[in-house]
Amino acid sequence: MADGRATLLHNTIADGIYPLPGYTRRQFARGEVVAAECVIDELTTIVTHHGTLYAWAKGQPQSRALRGRAPVYVATIPDEAHTTVVIRHVWHGGLLAPITRDRFRRPTRAPVELLRAFMLRECGIPTPELMGFALYDAGPGFARVDVATRYVPDSNDFGAVLAQLAPEISREEAMDAVRVLLNQLSRNGFTHPDLNVKNILLQKKGVETHALVLDVDVMRWDPNLPAASIMQLNTERLLRSLMKVRRQFGITFTDAERTEFVQRMTYAESVELRPQTSAPASPAGSPRS
């Protein structure tokens, strides 16, 4: 990737917003919406009339709640394509979460998440399309955030598949799809410091199973880090998660499976000489360090 692209990924964006291709920004009385051009009007109308994207999604008669750290809601945007999205309200994690709760210092992590998702998809790495986000004023220099991502139908996280809660996807299909994803990440310079079984989504399309990466705002991009090193970092992090769920929830993941998984993720088998990565060009006017 060129230096301008690296700047996009690593910069702390001063104002939190920049014009990624295909996205636009719209202000309203209590904040702003950044969204794909195809849904910007609808999302702006929603926050104007319902207060927040999350309140709107929660109140929709056909909405569905998905459980995680906090409930997220699946709802359909009233655009021409009837786009189905997952709306989540963003909360702090960690020890200070009871104090910091849902207030973030601007520009928040939302612009970073949009950028990561955009670059991953441009590199051909599967991740749900980020349709937009809304920032709501929460005092001087602070904001609350809702994020809208395109809903991925017929999908389950890696942990659910390992727990045999998704019988349509076999364990071997899941493992193969995850190996492909790890290979793609390593070839394109992306490490994921929180790559766990909940952050990999598996989707069955016909006879093929695809793995999508989630929680992309924490991902790092380093074009100078060898592909083998990236593969090792991501594999070790995922294996820690696999061992944890095996201990805590009794999910079957044998030592033999662990050994095979590591062996098949070796540099010699899964990572060829990495070609020059093509990623989105730096949008005009993007700030630089």
Backbone as JSON, one array per atom type, in Angstrom:
{
  "sequence": "MADGRATLLHNTIADGIYPLPGYTRRQFARGEVVAAECVIDELTTIVTHHGTLYAWAKGQPQSRALRGRAPVYVATIPDEAHTTVVIRHVWHGGLLAPITRDRFRRPTRAPVELLRAFMLRECGIPTPELMGFALYDAGPGFARVDVATRYVPDSNDFGAVLAQLAPEISREEAMDAVRVLLNQLSRNGFTHPDLNVKNILLQKKGVETHALVLDVDVMRWDPNLPAASIMQLNTERLLRSLMKVRRQFGITFTDAERTEFVQRMTYAESVELRPQTSAPASPAGSPRS",
  "N": [[0.84, -1.18, 0.0], [0.41, 2.26, -0.64], [1.99, 5.18, 0.87], [0.08, 7.14, 1.47], [-2.21, 5.61, 1.84], [-1.52, 4.15, 4.07], [-1.44, 6.23, 5.88], [-4.14, 6.85, 6.03], [-5.09, 4.62, 7.43], [-3.74, 4.62, 9.9], [-3.72, 7.16, 11.02], [-4.78, 9.46, 13.56], [-7.76, 10.82, 13.18], [-8.43, 14.15, 12.95], [-10.92, 15.6, 12.98], [-12.65, 13.55, 12.93], [-14.21, 12.82, 10.74], [-14.17, 12.04, 7.32], [-14.16, 12.19, 3.75], [-14.79, 9.32, 2.58], [-14.84, 7.41, -0.44], [-18.05, 7.1, -1.84], [-19.42, 7.59, 0.48], [-21.09, 9.96, 2.6], [-21.59, 12.96, 4.54], [-23.89, 14.19, 6.93], [-25.37, 16.7, 8.81], [-27.4, 17.06, 11.76], [-29.76, 18.34, 14.19], [-28.76, 17.51, 16.73], [-26.34, 16.31, 16.28], [-24.52, 14.29, 13.97], [-24.63, 12.41, 10.9], [-22.92, 9.91, 9.19], [-22.82, 8.2, 6.25], [-23.37, 5.62, 3.74], [-24.0, 6.74, 0.45], [-26.34, 5.76, -0.63], [-28.1, 5.4, 1.46], [-28.11, 7.62, 3.07], [-30.06, 9.68, 3.21], [-32.28, 8.35, 4.32], [-31.28, 7.42, 6.82], [-30.67, 9.83, 8.05], [-33.22, 10.98, 8.22], [-34.38, 9.14, 9.97], [-32.96, 9.52, 12.44], [-33.71, 12.11, 12.92], [-36.46, 11.96, 13.38], [-36.8, 9.89, 15.24], [-34.95, 10.13, 17.21], [-32.64, 8.44, 17.83], [-30.72, 6.01, 15.95], [-30.68, 3.53, 17.17], [-32.89, 3.55, 18.93], [-34.92, 3.69, 17.04], [-34.56, 1.23, 15.64], [-34.98, -0.64, 17.68], [-37.66, -0.2, 18.19], [-39.0, -1.06, 15.94], [-41.59, -3.0, 14.42], [-40.94, -5.47, 13.25], [-38.42, -5.98, 14.11], [-35.44, -7.69, 15.25], [-33.77, -8.95, 18.06], [-30.36, -9.36, 18.7], [-28.02, -11.01, 20.7], [-25.21, -9.89, 22.57], [-22.46, -8.21, 23.92], [-24.13, -6.11, 24.53], [-27.6, -5.84, 23.66], [-28.22, -5.94, 20.15], [-29.95, -4.76, 17.24], [-31.82, -6.01, 14.5], [-33.06, -4.55, 11.66], [-35.04, -3.08, 9.01], [-34.14, -0.71, 6.66], [-36.04, 1.98, 5.34], [-35.41, 2.32, 2.51], [-35.05, 2.32, -1.11], [-34.02, -0.18, -1.73], [-34.7, -1.65, 0.45], [-32.89, -2.19, 2.6], [-31.5, -4.4, 4.89], [-30.3, -4.06, 8.13], [-27.94, -4.24, 10.86], [-28.21, -2.69, 13.88], [-26.29, -1.2, 16.29], [-25.66, 0.08, 19.54], [-22.91, 1.78, 20.8], [-20.74, 0.83, 23.36], [-18.41, 1.36, 26.04], [-15.83, -0.98, 26.89], [-14.12, -3.08, 29.29], [-12.45, -2.34, 32.48], [-13.19, 0.24, 33.23], [-15.66, 0.59, 32.2], [-18.18, 0.78, 33.67], [-18.04, 3.41, 34.48], [-17.33, 5.09, 32.29], [-19.18, 4.26, 30.41], [-21.27, 4.9, 27.75], [-20.23, 7.16, 26.59], [-18.03, 8.78, 24.44], [-14.88, 10.19, 23.69], [-14.66, 12.62, 21.18], [-13.05, 12.07, 18.03], [-14.45, 9.65, 18.34], [-14.54, 6.01, 17.91], [-15.84, 5.34, 15.64], [-15.31, 6.5, 12.97], [-12.85, 5.25, 12.49], [-13.59, 2.57, 12.45], [-15.23, 2.57, 10.18], [-13.32, 3.17, 8.22], [-11.56, 0.96, 8.45], [-13.27, -1.18, 7.74], [-13.89, -0.42, 5.13], [-11.37, -0.54, 3.83], [-10.69, -3.24, 4.2], [-12.7, -4.53, 2.69], [-12.09, -3.49, 0.19], [-9.72, -4.79, -0.22], [-10.63, -7.3, -0.67], [-11.25, -8.86, 1.5], [-13.53, -10.56, 3.44], [-15.99, -8.83, 5.25], [-18.69, -7.49, 7.12], [-20.56, -4.98, 5.41], [-20.2, -1.64, 6.28], [-22.76, 0.47, 6.73], [-23.26, 2.97, 7.79], [-22.94, 5.52, 10.39], [-24.04, 7.19, 13.38], [-23.44, 10.1, 15.24], [-24.06, 11.44, 18.4], [-24.41, 14.39, 20.18], [-22.84, 14.65, 23.33], [-22.12, 16.33, 25.43], [-19.44, 18.77, 25.78], [-16.95, 18.0, 23.5], [-17.53, 15.29, 23.53], [-19.31, 12.3, 22.5], [-22.09, 10.13, 21.8], [-22.67, 6.97, 20.18], [-24.14, 5.29, 17.42], [-24.01, 2.48, 15.28], [-24.47, 1.26, 12.0], [-24.54, -1.7, 10.27], [-24.51, -3.77, 7.35], [-26.79, -6.44, 7.35], [-25.93, -9.85, 7.67], [-27.23, -12.57, 6.3], [-28.26, -15.95, 7.25], [-26.1, -16.81, 8.9], [-23.61, -17.62, 11.38], [-21.67, -17.29, 14.38], [-18.24, -18.34, 14.83], [-17.87, -19.69, 17.24], [-20.46, -20.65, 17.81], [-20.77, -22.51, 15.77], [-18.76, -24.36, 16.42], [-19.86, -25.26, 18.76], [-21.86, -26.77, 17.84], [-24.27, -25.59, 17.21], [-25.11, -24.72, 14.84], [-26.02, -26.58, 12.6], [-25.99, -26.66, 9.82], [-23.5, -25.99, 8.96], [-20.55, -27.67, 8.78], [-17.94, -28.74, 11.04], [-15.47, -29.07, 9.77], [-15.84, -27.59, 7.39], [-16.09, -25.07, 8.53], [-13.55, -24.72, 9.73], [-11.92, -24.75, 7.44], [-12.85, -22.44, 6.12], [-12.13, -20.48, 7.97], [-9.36, -20.73, 7.88], [-8.89, -19.79, 5.29], [-9.66, -17.11, 5.64], [-7.74, -16.23, 7.55], [-5.48, -16.5, 6.0], [-5.98, -14.56, 4.02], [-5.93, -12.22, 5.59], [-3.25, -12.23, 6.44], [-1.83, -11.99, 4.05], [-2.47, -9.45, 3.28], [-1.6, -7.75, 5.24], [-2.92, -7.36, 7.73], [-3.44, -7.41, 11.18], [-5.26, -8.74, 13.94], [-5.9, -7.93, 17.06], [-7.85, -8.86, 18.78], [-8.92, -11.27, 17.92], [-11.24, -13.54, 18.17], [-13.49, -16.35, 18.77], [-15.99, -15.26, 18.58], [-15.71, -13.13, 16.94], [-15.54, -13.95, 14.37], [-17.51, -14.56, 11.69], [-19.52, -16.97, 10.18], [-20.81, -17.86, 7.07], [-23.07, -19.62, 5.1], [-23.19, -20.18, 1.71], [-24.85, -21.55, -0.71], [-23.04, -24.31, -1.61], [-20.75, -23.48, -0.47], [-18.81, -22.2, 2.25], [-18.2, -19.21, 3.91], [-15.95, -17.08, 5.71], [-16.25, -14.23, 7.72], [-14.73, -11.31, 9.02], [-15.08, -9.63, 12.15], [-15.55, -6.79, 14.41], [-13.75, -4.76, 13.53], [-12.59, -2.33, 14.07], [-10.51, -2.43, 15.87], [-8.44, -3.53, 14.52], [-5.13, -3.75, 13.09], [-2.89, -2.41, 10.68], [-0.05, -3.24, 8.92], [2.13, -2.91, 6.5], [4.76, -3.65, 6.34], [5.26, -5.74, 7.99], [6.16, -9.12, 8.04], [4.34, -11.61, 6.21], [4.26, -14.14, 7.35], [4.66, -13.58, 10.05], [2.38, -12.14, 10.67], [0.45, -14.1, 10.23], [1.14, -15.86, 12.3], [0.65, -14.28, 14.61], [-2.14, -13.75, 14.43], [-3.15, -16.38, 14.36], [-2.28, -17.43, 16.83], [-3.69, -15.77, 18.59], [-6.35, -16.46, 18.01], [-6.29, -19.16, 18.69], [-5.94, -18.99, 21.47], [-8.45, -18.08, 22.17], [-9.99, -20.26, 21.35], [-9.06, -22.24, 23.12], [-9.93, -21.12, 25.48], [-12.78, -21.13, 25.28], [-13.1, -23.83, 25.16], [-12.36, -24.63, 27.73], [-14.18, -23.16, 29.33], [-16.78, -23.61, 28.36], [-16.97, -26.18, 27.56], [-16.74, -26.89, 24.9], [-15.95, -29.04, 22.28], [-12.71, -29.37, 21.3], [-10.13, -30.82, 20.27], [-6.76, -31.78, 21.27], [-5.43, -32.85, 19.12], [-6.79, -31.67, 16.99], [-6.08, -29.05, 17.46], [-3.3, -29.15, 17.02], [-3.27, -29.87, 14.3], [-4.55, -27.64, 13.22], [-2.68, -25.58, 13.73], [-0.48, -26.53, 12.27], [-1.47, -26.42, 9.66], [-1.63, -23.77, 9.31], [0.86, -22.86, 8.87], [3.59, -20.96, 7.55], [4.78, -22.0, 5.2], [2.79, -23.54, 3.97], [0.4, -22.04, 3.81], [0.86, -19.37, 3.17], [1.97, -17.66, 0.52], [4.6, -15.91, -1.25], [3.99, -12.62, -0.58], [2.15, -10.51, -2.67], [2.28, -7.09, -3.92], [-0.01, -5.14, -2.19], [-3.19, -4.0, -3.09], [-5.07, -1.32, -2.14], [-7.69, 0.94, -1.07], [-7.42, 4.11, -2.58], [-6.06, 7.11, -1.14], [-8.51, 9.23, 0.11], [-9.42, 12.41, -1.21], [-8.21, 15.24, 0.46], [-7.82, 14.04, 2.88], [-6.58, 14.01, 6.2], [-3.16, 14.14, 7.21], [-0.37, 12.72, 9.02]],
  "CA": [[0.0, 0.0, 0.0], [1.16, 3.5, -0.69], [2.05, 5.87, 2.15], [-1.19, 7.8, 1.73], [-3.16, 4.62, 2.35], [-1.12, 3.87, 5.45], [-1.87, 7.38, 6.67], [-5.57, 6.68, 6.28], [-5.37, 3.58, 8.42], [-3.1, 4.82, 11.19], [-3.88, 8.51, 11.57], [-5.89, 9.89, 14.4], [-8.41, 11.82, 12.35], [-8.66, 15.28, 13.85], [-12.33, 15.95, 13.15], [-13.44, 12.32, 13.0], [-14.98, 12.57, 9.53], [-13.47, 12.31, 6.08], [-15.06, 11.74, 2.67], [-14.48, 8.08, 1.88], [-15.65, 7.28, -1.66], [-19.35, 6.46, -1.68], [-20.02, 7.99, 1.75], [-21.29, 11.4, 2.76], [-21.85, 13.42, 5.91], [-25.08, 15.04, 7.06], [-25.57, 17.16, 10.18], [-28.75, 17.33, 12.23], [-29.78, 19.25, 15.34], [-28.0, 17.03, 17.89], [-25.16, 15.55, 15.92], [-24.25, 14.1, 12.55], [-24.71, 11.08, 10.33], [-22.03, 9.59, 8.07], [-23.43, 6.98, 5.72], [-23.31, 5.37, 2.31], [-24.88, 7.67, -0.26], [-27.63, 5.14, -0.95], [-29.0, 5.38, 2.63], [-27.89, 8.8, 3.91], [-31.32, 10.39, 3.43], [-33.13, 7.57, 5.22], [-30.73, 7.41, 8.17], [-30.84, 11.17, 8.62], [-34.64, 11.11, 8.58], [-34.64, 8.3, 11.14], [-32.48, 10.15, 13.68], [-34.48, 13.33, 13.12], [-37.81, 11.65, 13.86], [-36.83, 8.89, 16.31], [-33.94, 10.44, 18.22], [-31.41, 7.67, 17.55], [-30.89, 4.81, 15.13], [-30.93, 2.39, 18.05], [-34.29, 3.63, 19.38], [-35.76, 3.34, 15.89], [-34.47, -0.21, 15.36], [-35.61, -1.36, 18.79], [-39.1, -0.02, 18.14], [-39.61, -1.57, 14.72], [-42.41, -4.18, 14.72], [-40.32, -6.7, 12.76], [-37.02, -6.02, 14.51], [-34.98, -8.87, 15.98], [-32.66, -8.65, 18.96], [-29.24, -10.3, 18.74], [-27.34, -10.8, 21.97], [-23.77, -9.78, 22.62], [-22.19, -7.42, 25.12], [-25.42, -5.46, 24.72], [-28.45, -6.23, 22.53], [-28.24, -5.21, 18.89], [-31.24, -5.0, 16.59], [-31.89, -6.15, 13.05], [-34.22, -3.83, 11.15], [-34.96, -2.78, 7.57], [-34.18, 0.71, 6.33], [-37.06, 2.23, 4.31], [-34.87, 2.83, 1.25], [-35.58, 1.6, -2.27], [-33.55, -1.57, -1.71], [-35.12, -2.28, 1.71], [-31.65, -2.72, 3.15], [-31.57, -4.91, 6.26], [-29.08, -3.67, 8.83], [-27.79, -4.47, 12.29], [-27.94, -1.43, 14.57], [-25.78, -1.39, 17.65], [-25.21, 1.24, 20.3], [-21.53, 1.47, 21.18], [-20.42, 0.97, 24.78], [-17.05, 1.05, 26.45], [-15.57, -2.24, 27.57], [-13.03, -3.0, 30.25], [-12.7, -2.06, 33.89], [-13.79, 1.56, 33.42], [-16.95, 0.65, 31.51], [-19.28, 1.32, 34.49], [-17.89, 4.86, 34.64], [-17.36, 5.75, 30.98], [-20.44, 3.83, 29.8], [-21.39, 5.04, 26.29], [-19.72, 8.47, 26.14], [-16.71, 8.67, 23.84], [-14.24, 11.42, 23.25], [-14.66, 12.76, 19.73], [-14.04, 11.7, 17.02], [-14.93, 8.3, 18.64], [-13.93, 4.97, 17.09], [-16.67, 5.04, 14.46], [-14.63, 6.73, 11.71], [-11.82, 4.23, 12.31], [-14.28, 1.34, 12.04], [-15.63, 2.74, 8.78], [-12.12, 3.07, 7.39], [-11.08, -0.42, 8.45], [-14.2, -1.99, 6.95], [-13.74, 0.0, 3.74], [-10.12, -1.05, 3.3], [-10.78, -4.7, 4.14], [-13.52, -4.92, 1.56], [-11.34, -3.17, -1.02], [-8.7, -5.84, -0.35], [-11.29, -8.57, -0.92], [-11.38, -9.61, 2.75], [-14.94, -10.46, 3.81], [-16.44, -8.21, 6.49], [-19.98, -6.85, 6.82], [-20.48, -3.61, 4.92], [-20.65, -0.62, 7.23], [-23.65, 1.36, 6.0], [-23.16, 4.32, 8.32], [-22.99, 5.68, 11.84], [-24.57, 8.47, 13.86], [-22.84, 10.64, 16.45], [-25.0, 12.29, 19.12], [-23.7, 15.23, 21.13], [-22.93, 14.18, 24.72], [-21.29, 17.25, 26.19], [-18.31, 19.31, 25.02], [-15.9, 17.07, 23.13], [-17.94, 13.9, 23.67], [-20.45, 11.88, 21.69], [-22.57, 8.75, 21.83], [-22.55, 6.46, 18.81], [-24.82, 4.12, 16.88], [-23.4, 2.02, 14.03], [-25.34, 0.42, 11.17], [-23.85, -2.56, 9.32], [-25.42, -4.61, 6.57], [-27.07, -7.74, 7.97], [-25.43, -11.02, 6.94], [-28.21, -13.64, 6.58], [-27.81, -17.36, 7.28], [-24.74, -16.8, 9.43], [-23.39, -17.93, 12.79], [-20.27, -17.08, 14.72], [-17.39, -19.54, 14.86], [-18.14, -20.41, 18.48], [-21.73, -21.37, 17.68], [-20.54, -23.67, 14.9], [-18.01, -25.34, 17.19], [-20.77, -25.8, 19.77], [-22.85, -27.55, 17.08], [-25.54, -24.86, 17.21], [-25.38, -24.37, 13.44], [-25.77, -27.87, 11.94], [-25.81, -26.54, 8.38], [-22.08, -25.8, 8.68], [-19.75, -28.68, 9.47], [-16.72, -28.23, 11.68], [-14.39, -29.0, 8.77], [-16.12, -26.44, 6.54], [-15.78, -23.87, 9.3], [-12.1, -24.62, 9.85], [-11.37, -24.38, 6.14], [-13.19, -21.04, 5.86], [-11.31, -19.65, 8.86], [-8.0, -20.75, 7.34], [-8.87, -18.87, 4.15], [-9.7, -15.75, 6.18], [-6.44, -15.92, 8.13], [-4.56, -16.35, 4.87], [-6.25, -13.25, 3.41], [-5.44, -11.18, 6.49], [-1.79, -12.21, 6.46], [-1.32, -11.52, 2.76], [-2.77, -8.03, 3.11], [-0.97, -6.95, 6.28], [-3.84, -7.02, 8.82], [-3.49, -8.19, 12.42], [-6.48, -8.51, 14.74], [-5.51, -8.26, 18.43], [-8.96, -9.46, 19.52], [-9.51, -12.27, 17.04], [-11.78, -14.64, 18.95], [-14.51, -17.12, 18.06], [-17.17, -14.41, 18.38], [-15.39, -12.12, 15.95], [-15.53, -14.56, 13.04], [-18.87, -14.93, 11.3], [-19.52, -17.96, 9.1], [-22.03, -17.8, 6.26], [-23.19, -20.67, 4.09], [-23.74, -19.74, 0.43], [-24.88, -22.75, -1.54], [-22.19, -25.36, -1.05], [-19.54, -22.86, 0.05], [-18.86, -21.5, 3.53], [-17.29, -18.07, 3.94], [-15.7, -16.49, 7.03], [-16.16, -12.78, 7.73], [-14.11, -10.81, 10.24], [-15.86, -8.61, 12.84], [-14.83, -5.9, 15.34], [-12.59, -4.38, 12.72], [-12.0, -1.06, 14.49], [-9.28, -2.67, 16.64], [-7.44, -4.16, 13.66], [-3.96, -2.96, 12.75], [-2.36, -2.69, 9.34], [1.38, -2.99, 8.83], [2.58, -3.52, 5.24], [6.15, -4.08, 6.45], [5.35, -6.94, 8.82], [6.11, -10.3, 7.16], [3.07, -12.34, 6.22], [4.37, -15.25, 8.3], [4.5, -13.04, 11.4], [0.96, -11.82, 10.83], [-0.25, -15.37, 10.38], [1.41, -16.38, 13.64], [-0.05, -13.45, 15.6], [-3.59, -13.98, 14.35], [-3.44, -17.77, 14.72], [-2.1, -17.59, 18.28], [-4.79, -15.1, 19.29], [-7.55, -17.26, 17.84], [-6.13, -20.39, 19.46], [-6.21, -18.67, 22.88], [-9.9, -18.03, 22.31], [-10.49, -21.63, 21.24], [-8.75, -22.92, 24.37], [-10.77, -20.54, 26.53], [-14.16, -21.64, 25.19], [-13.05, -25.26, 25.48], [-12.35, -24.75, 29.19], [-15.33, -22.55, 29.99], [-18.08, -24.06, 27.87], [-16.94, -27.6, 27.22], [-16.76, -27.11, 23.45], [-14.95, -30.03, 21.89], [-11.64, -28.96, 20.4], [-9.12, -31.74, 20.77], [-5.36, -31.42, 21.08], [-5.07, -33.23, 17.75], [-7.32, -30.62, 16.13], [-5.25, -27.87, 17.68], [-2.04, -29.36, 16.32], [-3.53, -29.81, 12.86], [-4.86, -26.25, 12.87], [-1.43, -24.83, 13.71], [0.34, -27.01, 11.16], [-2.02, -25.97, 8.38], [-1.48, -22.33, 9.24], [2.27, -22.52, 8.75], [3.94, -20.08, 6.44], [5.1, -22.74, 3.98], [1.62, -24.09, 3.3], [-0.75, -21.16, 3.62], [1.2, -18.01, 2.75], [2.98, -17.55, -0.52], [5.21, -14.6, -1.27], [2.89, -11.68, -0.65], [2.28, -9.49, -3.7], [1.92, -5.74, -3.52], [-1.43, -5.07, -1.87], [-3.94, -2.86, -3.61], [-6.08, -0.88, -1.19], [-8.32, 2.16, -1.55], [-6.6, 5.31, -2.65], [-6.34, 8.09, -0.1], [-9.51, 10.2, -0.31], [-8.95, 13.78, -1.3], [-8.4, 16.05, 1.65], [-7.62, 13.28, 4.11], [-5.49, 14.56, 6.99], [-1.94, 13.35, 7.29], [0.36, 12.99, 10.25]],
  "C": [[0.88, 1.24, 0.0], [1.08, 4.2, 0.66], [0.74, 6.57, 2.48], [-2.23, 6.86, 2.28], [-2.81, 4.25, 3.78], [-1.56, 5.01, 6.36], [-3.34, 7.27, 7.0], [-5.82, 5.72, 7.43], [-4.87, 3.94, 9.8], [-3.31, 6.2, 11.8], [-4.96, 8.57, 12.63], [-6.54, 11.04, 13.66], [-8.89, 12.97, 13.24], [-10.14, 15.57, 14.06], [-13.23, 14.73, 13.14], [-14.17, 11.96, 11.73], [-14.09, 12.85, 8.32], [-14.28, 11.68, 4.96], [-14.58, 10.48, 1.96], [-15.35, 7.97, 0.64], [-16.94, 6.52, -1.4], [-20.06, 6.81, -0.39], [-20.16, 9.51, 1.8], [-21.68, 11.7, 4.19], [-23.05, 14.35, 5.92], [-25.24, 15.41, 8.53], [-27.05, 17.3, 10.49], [-28.65, 18.05, 13.56], [-28.85, 18.81, 16.47], [-26.75, 16.25, 17.53], [-24.99, 15.44, 14.42], [-24.36, 12.63, 12.17], [-23.68, 10.98, 9.21], [-22.51, 8.25, 7.53], [-23.16, 6.84, 4.23], [-24.34, 6.26, 1.62], [-26.26, 7.09, -0.5], [-28.6, 5.15, 0.23], [-28.88, 6.63, 3.48], [-29.19, 9.54, 4.2], [-32.18, 9.66, 4.46], [-32.59, 7.58, 6.65], [-30.85, 8.77, 8.83], [-32.28, 11.41, 9.04], [-34.96, 10.31, 9.84], [-34.18, 8.99, 12.42], [-33.24, 11.44, 13.96], [-35.82, 13.04, 13.78], [-37.84, 10.72, 15.07], [-35.78, 9.14, 17.39], [-32.61, 9.76, 17.97], [-31.74, 6.51, 16.62], [-31.28, 3.62, 16.0], [-32.38, 2.38, 18.53], [-35.24, 3.25, 18.26], [-35.75, 1.83, 15.66], [-35.17, -1.02, 16.44], [-37.12, -1.3, 18.71], [-39.78, -0.54, 16.89], [-40.38, -2.86, 14.99], [-41.77, -5.49, 14.29], [-38.85, -6.82, 13.18], [-36.71, -7.29, 15.28], [-33.79, -8.48, 16.83], [-31.62, -9.75, 18.88], [-28.43, -9.98, 19.99], [-25.83, -10.75, 21.78], [-23.44, -9.11, 23.93], [-23.43, -6.63, 25.51], [-26.28, -5.85, 23.53], [-28.23, -5.34, 21.31], [-29.51, -5.61, 18.16], [-31.1, -5.07, 15.08], [-33.17, -5.48, 12.59], [-33.98, -3.49, 9.69], [-35.11, -1.29, 7.34], [-35.23, 0.93, 5.24], [-36.49, 2.89, 3.06], [-35.42, 1.99, 0.11], [-35.2, 0.13, -2.25], [-34.02, -2.33, -0.48], [-33.93, -2.97, 2.39], [-31.83, -3.15, 4.61], [-30.23, -4.67, 6.95], [-29.12, -4.16, 10.28], [-27.41, -3.14, 12.92], [-27.43, -1.74, 15.97], [-25.4, -0.04, 18.26], [-23.86, 0.88, 20.89], [-21.31, 1.8, 22.65], [-18.94, 0.73, 25.0], [-16.98, -0.35, 27.03], [-14.48, -2.03, 28.61], [-13.45, -2.57, 31.64], [-13.41, -0.73, 34.12], [-15.17, 1.67, 32.79], [-18.09, 1.17, 32.38], [-19.23, 2.83, 34.67], [-18.05, 5.56, 33.3], [-18.62, 5.42, 30.19], [-20.41, 4.02, 28.28], [-20.95, 6.4, 25.78], [-18.29, 8.31, 25.66], [-16.17, 10.05, 23.49], [-14.26, 11.48, 21.73], [-13.24, 12.65, 19.19], [-14.7, 10.34, 17.23], [-14.2, 7.29, 17.74], [-14.68, 4.72, 15.79], [-15.98, 5.34, 13.14], [-13.53, 5.71, 11.43], [-12.45, 2.92, 11.85], [-14.71, 1.42, 10.58], [-14.43, 2.56, 7.86], [-11.61, 1.65, 7.31], [-11.97, -1.3, 7.55], [-14.05, -1.69, 5.46], [-12.49, -0.62, 3.13], [-10.13, -2.58, 3.2], [-11.55, -5.15, 2.92], [-12.82, -4.61, 0.24], [-10.24, -4.2, -1.28], [-9.3, -7.21, -0.62], [-11.43, -9.44, 0.31], [-12.81, -9.46, 3.26], [-15.15, -9.84, 5.19], [-17.77, -7.54, 6.18], [-19.79, -5.39, 6.4], [-21.01, -2.65, 5.96], [-21.45, 0.42, 6.46], [-23.58, 2.79, 6.51], [-23.12, 4.33, 9.84], [-23.54, 7.06, 12.16], [-23.86, 8.84, 15.15], [-23.84, 11.6, 17.09], [-24.22, 13.08, 20.17], [-23.93, 14.76, 22.57], [-22.05, 15.04, 25.63], [-20.09, 17.69, 25.37], [-17.22, 18.26, 24.77], [-16.26, 15.61, 23.2], [-19.15, 13.59, 22.8], [-20.84, 10.46, 22.06], [-22.71, 8.28, 20.39], [-23.48, 5.28, 18.58], [-24.17, 3.77, 15.55], [-24.36, 1.09, 13.32], [-24.47, -0.37, 10.19], [-24.86, -3.42, 8.58], [-25.55, -5.99, 7.23], [-26.57, -8.87, 7.07], [-26.38, -12.18, 7.24], [-27.55, -15.02, 6.63], [-26.38, -17.48, 7.79], [-24.74, -17.11, 10.92], [-21.93, -17.66, 13.12], [-19.54, -18.42, 14.87], [-17.66, -20.37, 16.12], [-19.42, -21.22, 18.42], [-21.57, -22.61, 16.82], [-19.79, -24.76, 15.67], [-18.88, -26.01, 18.26], [-21.91, -26.6, 19.15], [-24.25, -26.92, 17.17], [-25.94, -24.41, 15.82], [-25.12, -25.61, 12.59], [-25.57, -27.78, 10.44], [-24.35, -26.33, 7.98], [-21.29, -26.84, 9.48], [-18.51, -28.05, 10.07], [-15.59, -28.09, 10.66], [-14.59, -27.83, 7.82], [-15.76, -25.15, 7.25], [-14.28, -23.66, 9.41], [-11.46, -24.18, 8.54], [-11.63, -22.91, 5.83], [-12.35, -20.1, 6.72], [-9.87, -19.62, 8.38], [-7.87, -19.79, 6.15], [-8.84, -17.43, 4.63], [-8.34, -15.35, 6.76], [-5.39, -15.72, 7.05], [-4.73, -14.97, 4.23], [-5.72, -12.12, 4.29], [-3.93, -11.08, 6.44], [-1.22, -11.65, 5.16], [-1.51, -10.01, 2.58], [-2.3, -7.17, 4.28], [-1.83, -6.6, 7.48], [-3.69, -7.97, 10.01], [-4.73, -7.79, 13.2], [-6.16, -8.91, 16.18], [-6.61, -8.87, 19.28], [-9.68, -10.49, 18.65], [-9.95, -13.47, 17.87], [-12.92, -15.3, 18.19], [-15.78, -16.33, 17.82], [-16.95, -13.38, 17.29], [-15.16, -12.69, 14.55], [-16.93, -15.06, 12.76], [-18.79, -15.88, 10.11], [-20.86, -17.95, 8.39], [-21.98, -18.89, 5.2], [-23.86, -20.08, 2.86], [-23.71, -20.92, -0.52], [-24.06, -23.84, -0.89], [-20.93, -24.79, -0.41], [-19.8, -22.17, 1.38], [-17.8, -20.42, 3.54], [-17.15, -17.56, 5.37], [-15.53, -14.99, 6.88], [-15.57, -12.34, 9.06], [-14.94, -9.66, 10.8], [-14.96, -7.81, 13.78], [-13.57, -5.35, 14.69], [-11.93, -3.09, 13.19], [-10.7, -1.25, 15.27], [-8.17, -3.25, 15.77], [-6.31, -3.19, 13.33], [-3.48, -3.37, 11.36], [-0.9, -2.31, 9.3], [1.91, -3.68, 7.58], [4.0, -4.05, 5.31], [6.32, -5.32, 7.31], [5.24, -8.17, 7.92], [4.79, -11.05, 7.31], [3.1, -13.48, 7.23], [4.16, -14.77, 9.73], [3.04, -12.69, 11.67], [0.15, -13.08, 11.03], [-0.07, -15.93, 11.78], [0.64, -15.6, 14.7], [-1.54, -13.74, 15.61], [-3.96, -15.4, 14.78], [-3.33, -17.98, 16.22], [-3.24, -16.94, 19.05], [-6.07, -15.93, 19.19], [-7.46, -18.56, 18.64], [-6.36, -20.14, 20.95], [-7.71, -18.63, 23.13], [-10.5, -19.43, 22.25], [-10.24, -22.41, 22.53], [-9.64, -22.41, 25.5], [-12.19, -21.09, 26.47], [-14.19, -23.14, 25.45], [-13.1, -25.46, 26.99], [-13.66, -24.29, 29.81], [-16.65, -23.19, 29.61], [-18.1, -25.52, 27.42], [-17.04, -27.88, 25.73], [-15.63, -28.06, 23.08], [-13.97, -29.43, 20.89], [-10.4, -29.69, 20.89], [-7.7, -31.21, 20.54], [-4.9, -31.76, 19.67], [-5.57, -32.18, 16.76], [-6.49, -29.35, 16.25], [-3.94, -27.99, 16.91], [-2.22, -29.25, 14.81], [-3.78, -28.38, 12.41], [-3.58, -25.43, 12.76], [-0.58, -25.24, 12.51], [-0.16, -26.48, 9.82], [-1.97, -24.47, 8.23], [-0.02, -21.91, 9.12], [2.52, -21.68, 7.51], [4.12, -20.86, 5.14], [3.86, -23.18, 3.24], [0.61, -23.02, 2.91], [-0.41, -19.78, 3.11], [2.31, -18.05, 1.72], [3.62, -16.17, -0.41], [4.13, -13.55, -1.51], [3.11, -10.65, -1.74], [2.0, -8.12, -3.13], [0.41, -5.66, -3.34], [-2.04, -3.83, -2.49], [-5.04, -2.54, -2.63], [-6.61, 0.45, -1.66], [-7.37, 3.34, -1.54], [-7.01, 6.28, -1.57], [-7.35, 9.1, -0.58], [-8.94, 11.6, -0.29], [-9.22, 14.5, 0.0], [-8.22, 15.3, 2.94], [-6.45, 13.86, 4.88], [-4.32, 13.61, 7.04], [-1.24, 13.67, 8.6], [1.53, 13.92, 9.98]]
}
